Amino acid sequence: QVQLVESGGGLVQAGGSLRLSCAASGLATSSSAMAWFRQAPGKDREFVAGISRSGRTPGYDDSVHGRCTISRDDANNMVFLQLDRLIPDDTAVYYCAGAKRQYFLPATEAEYWGQGTQVTVSS
């Protein structure tokens, strides 16, 4: 049974930082492409960041480029999302996702999802 569990969300003032964590069980992150998506109130779920199975090819949405870093620790089956210089538009539920492939961007290609962690950025 594959489970992805996010943590690290919370309330932070604009300009602050958060580090989100995704703990995988029943799935080896070393054999999976991993990604983060987010969904704000009244909006569709959107891609934030992804990293290839090899760990050598990260990608970011333009909305977070330069303020976001995705990384992975395959030895511990963990994926992280570092969010810096947060702005109120970053407020959303952030979801960890995985797929047993080299890389993916669209949510439709995700095979596994976490339950999400709330990030709220106040002005």
Secondary structure, DSSP 4 states (H G I P E B T S, - for coil): --EEEEE--EEEETT--EEEEEEEESS-GGGSEEEEEEE-TTS--EEEEEE-TTSS-EEE-TTTTTTEEEEEEGGGTEEEEEE-S--GGG-EEEEEEEESSS---SGGG--EE---EEEEEE-
